[in-house]
Amino acid sequence: MHEAEDGSSSSSSSAAARVVATASVDVDVAAAAEEVEGAKELTSKLCGYLNKLSGKGPLRGYKTRWFVYDPRKCYLYYFKTPHDALPLGHIEIGDACFSYDVEGEEGQFEIRTAGKEFLMKAPTRQVMHFWLQQLQQKRWEYSNTRGSGQRDSWSSPTLAFPPTGLVGKDNFALVFPKPSDCMEKVRSDFAMETESDGGAMVGIQSARGPSAAPTNPLNFSLKNLGTELRNSMSYLRQGRGAESRRSLFYTNSNSSAEEWELVDAPTKDSPEQKRHTDTHRHSLGSAFHFDFARNASRAKRPLLRDVMAPGRFGRSAESSPPECNGGKPADALLRLQSQQEELGRVRKEQAELRGELASQKELVRLLQQTLRTSQCDRQPVPHLAPAPDPSAASDLPPALAGTQQDNGRLETLLQERDGQVQDLCGHMERLALEKESLQQELKGLKIKVGDINDQLGMLMETIQAKDEVIIKLSQESSEQSGAQSNGSPLPAKDQGEMDILKDSLQGYKSQNKFLNKEILELTVLRRNAESREKILEAKCTALEAKLCQVESKYLVLLQELKNPVCSSSEQSPAREVISQLLEDALQAESADHQDHPIFKPNIVSEYDTFGFKTVPEEEEEEERLVAKVRALELKSLSMTDQEVSIGVKWENYLASTMNRDLVRSPELKALFRYGVPHEHRSQVWRWCVAFHVKKFRDNLAPDYYETLLNVARDKPNPASKQIELDLLRTLPNNKHYSSPSAGGIQKLRNVLMAFSWRNPDIGYCQGLNRLAAIALLYLEQEDAFWSLIAIVEVFMPRDYYTKTLLGSQVDQRVFKDLMCEKLPRLHAHFEQYKVDFSLITFNWFLVVFVDSVVSDILFKIWDSFLYEGPKIIFRFALALFKYKEDEFLKLEDSTAIFKYLRYFTRTILDSRKLMNIAFGDMNPFPMRQIQNRRSFHLEKVRLELTELEAIRQTFLRERETSQERRSFVSDDEEDN
C-alpha cells in the first residue's frame, strides 16, 4: 500500500471533489506502480520448470514439467505447461525428505514421500540448491503451523484460519511454541548459499519466454492422458468461459528470447547435454563431474589425430593451430604418455634382439674357425691293402701295427667331425632364416619408431606452443596484478587438478550443510508429530471419561423420571442430578484448558469461529441453555459427510486454478451456493470484491483509500459524530467489536470515514457499520472499503442508503409481491391477521441478514451474495419463511405471529436445508422480474412521497398561518 501526500486539498470547498480529482491524476503512473506490485507478488510465488523422471519401458526418461507450490496443503503440483488448468499430479512436501548426490548428474535431486520417490533434475546446480532451500523452508513453515488452530469443520485438511481479516488474525494459542532463536540460528548456519531468485530460472518470469514450453515430442504421460487432453481442449473451445483460459502469465508480450540465456532446461537427448557428458567422462584425476564444456558458439577444437599425424591423416600443423584458452589437454597428455611407454618397450625389445643376434653371430664365427682348423689338420690317408690275415699279424713288425691303430682312430674322428659339420650347416641355415625374419621385424619397428617420433615431435611442438602462450598469459597477469608471488607458481596441470579439488570440496561442504539441516528439521518434525499424537491421545481419553460421566448421569436421570413425580415439599434425588447436569453444561472453559487449546473436552468454546459469543452471560439460565444446545447442534452439522464433500470439492477446484485467476463459471457458481469453506473465504471474498469494483479501481490511483483517510484526518466530517456513536453498537456480541480497545473498532472507523468522504450524498447511514464489520472479519481495511462500495454502488439500487431509504422501501414492496407469488398460503395468513412482516424484513435487506440468522448461515448467505448480487437476499428471505411456513400457519393470533416473527430466524440451524429451499424450491427466479417490479413500485413510491411532501408543506403553511392569527388576536386584545 502506498503512502499518499495530500497537501493541496485544504483550499477546496468540496472535499469529495478534491479527492476524486486528486485520485484521477496521473493514472499511468498508478498503473505502472500496480504492475510493479503485481510483479513482486508473482515473483514471490515458488514455481518453475524442472525435469521429472517418469514413464515406463522405452518411454521412461526425464520430462519437463511446470511445478507450482500450494501453501494451503503444502503440495507441489506439476503441470505440463504453465497454462494448463488441471495438474498432472502432486507431491506432498509436508512429510517429504530431500537428498542429492554430489557425484551424480548435475542438478539431480530426490524427493521421498510415504511410499513414493520422485527423481527431479534442475537445469543447473544453483537452481537445484534454490529449490531444495525453498522446499525445506516451506515444509518448516507448514510444520510449525500444523495443528496450531481449531478447525471450523472436518471438510478440509488445510489450516483453519485465513491469512487476512480479523478472523484470520485472531490469535488462538498455538499447540507448539514457535522455534527459539537458537533453533533458527542453527538452521541459518546450516543453510546453503544460493541465489535469491534461483538464477532468474525460478518464478513466473521463467514461463514468459517463447521457448519456455517443452518441445520434446515424447513429453507426454500415458497415465495422465485424459488430463492432458482436457487441458488441450480448454484452449480450443470458444465462447463461454473463454476468459478462463487466459493465463495470468500472459503479461509481457514484447519480451524476446534474446533477453534470457537459458529459459528451459535442456532435454535428455539434447546435443548440449551429450557434450557435457563427454566432457565429464574425460575429466582428469577425479570421479566427480565438472562442467568444462565450451560454448557452442566457439569454433570446434581439432581432434588429436589431426594434430599429431599430419602426413598420415592429410592434415598439417598450420591448418589446426593449438588452442590453450578453454582447451582440455588431459586427453592429449594421456595418449602421449601411453605412446612413450610403448616406444620404450619397443626400444628395449630391439636391444634384446640385437644382443641375441650378436651372440649367435659369435657362435657361428667360432664354429666356422673350428671347421677350418679341423680341415687343415686332416692329412690324406693312402689306400690301405686288404686286412692281413690275423694269422700273419703276428708276423708284422710292431711299428707298423701302431700306425694302423692311429689311422683307425683318425678315421673315427673324421667321421665324427663330418657329422658335426653337417649339424652346424643345418643350424647356420636356420639362423640365417631367423636373421632374415628379425631384420624384417627390425625394419618394421624402425618405421613405427619413425612414425612415433614424428608424432612426438608434433606433440612437443604443440606443448611448447601452449607453454609459450601460458607463459605469456602468466606474465600479462602478473603485470596486471602489479606484484609477483614469492613462491614458484604451480604447473598448469597441477593448477587444474587443484581447481577441480577445490570445486569438489565446495560441493561436499554444501551437501554436508544441506544434509545436516535436513536431519535437524526431520528430527524436529518427528518430535512434533509424537507430541501431537500424545496430546490427541490425552484429549481422546478425557473425552471418553467425560462421555462416561454424562452417560451415567443421564441413565440416573432416566431412572428417576420413571418414578412418580414427587410433591414440591419433598426433595427428589433427580433434582440434584439435573442441577449438576445443567451446571456442567453451562460451565465455561477452565483456565487449564485455555492453556492447552488442543486439550478441550468442551466441544463448544466461549466464542465461535467468527468471534461471536456462543452462550451470552447476561441472559437467563433457560436462554443460556438454549444457546448452548444451538451451538452443539451447529457443531454437529458442520461435521456431516456433506460438509466434508463440499470442502473436498473446493480443494479440488482451487487446485485446478493454481496457474490462473478465478473466473465466473457455472461450476464456480454452484460451489458458491454450497458455501465457501472457512479457510478459503478470505481469498474468495477478496476476488469477488475485486471483480465487482474493477471498473472503479482501474480509473483511480492505487493509494486512493489512503488519500481518503488523510482527508478524513485533516478535515471534520458531519457524519463522524454518528459514526463514533454507532461503533460500539455495531456487533456488541462479537469480541472484535465489543470494547473500544478491540482490534476491529479502529479499522471499522477508518472504513466508514473513508466511505463517507467518497459518498458525501450518503455520508453515513445506520446499517453501513454492520456491513463493513462483517467484511472486516475476512478482509483487510482497503478490501472491506471496496466491498462496501460494491454493495452500495454496484449491488443495491440508488437511494438505498440515503435519508429517504427509497430503494429499501421499493424492495419491501417487491418482496411482498414475491411472497404472494411464491408462498401464497403464508401471505394470505399474514393478510388475514393484519401482520405487516415488512417491519421485520426491512432490516434483513438493509444489512443483509446481519444479527438476524445464526453466524454459520449468515456467512454462507454472504458467500452467494458477494458472487451473485442482491437477488440472493430475496431468495433467502423467501426460503426463511418457507422453512417455517408450517409453524406460522399453526399460529392464529396476530400477537403470537408477530412475536414469532422476531426470533424465528434464530431457530433455523440446518444451512443445507435452507440452501436447498433457496436455490431449488424458489426457482425460477429471474433477475429481470425483480428489476421490472422495482421500476413499477419505484414510480408509485415516488408519487406517494411527493404527495406526502405536499401534505407536509400544506400542514406547515397552515400551522404558520394559525400561529400568525393567534399573534394578531393577542395584539387586538392588547389594544382593547
Secondary structure, DSSP 8 states (H G I E B T S, - for coil): -------S-TT-S-HHHHHHHHHTS-HHHHHHHHHHHHHHHHHTS-EEEEEEEE-SGGG-EEEEEEEEEETTTTEEEEESSTT-SS-SEEEE-TT-EEEE-TTSSTTEEEEEETTEEEEEE-SSHHHHHHHHHHHHHHHHHHHHHTT-S--S-SS-SS-SS-SSHHHHT-----SS----HHHHHHHHHH-----TTGGGTBSGGGGSSTT-S---TT---STTHHHHHHHHHHHH--STTGGGG--TT---TT--GGG-S-SS---TT-HHHHHHHHHHHT-SS-SS-------TTS-----HHHHH-HHHHT--TTTS----TT--THHHHHHHHHHHHHHHHHHHHHHHHHHHHHHHHHHHHHHHHHHHHHHHH------------HHHHTTS-HHHHHHHHHHHHHHHHHHHHHHHHHHHHHHHHHHHHHHHHHHHHHHHHHHHHHHHHHHHHHHHHHHHHHHHHHHHHHHHHHHHHT---SS----HHHHHHHHHHHHHHHHHHHHHHHHHHHHHHHHHHHHHHHHHHHHHHHHHHHHHHHHHHHHHHHHHHHHHHHS----TTS--HHHHHHHHHHHHHH----HHHHHSTT----SS-SB-TTSBBSS-SSS-HHHHHHHHHHHHHHHHHTTSHHHHHHHHHHHHHHHHTTTS-----HHHHHHHHH---GGGHHHHHHHHHHHHTHHHHTTS-TTHHHHHHHHHHHS--TTHHHHHHHHTTS-TTBTTSSSTTSHHHHHHHHHHHHHHHH-TTT---TTHHHHHHHHHTTS-HHHHHHHHHIIIIIIS-TTSSSSS-HHHHHHHHHHHHHHHHH-HHHHHHHHHTT--THHHHHHHHHHTTTTTS-HHHHHHHHHHHHHH-THHHHHHHHHHHHHTHHHHHH---HHHHHHHHHHGGGG---HHHHHHIIIIIT----HHHHHHHHHHHHHHHHHHHHHHHHHHHHHHHHHHHHHHHHHHHHHHHHH-
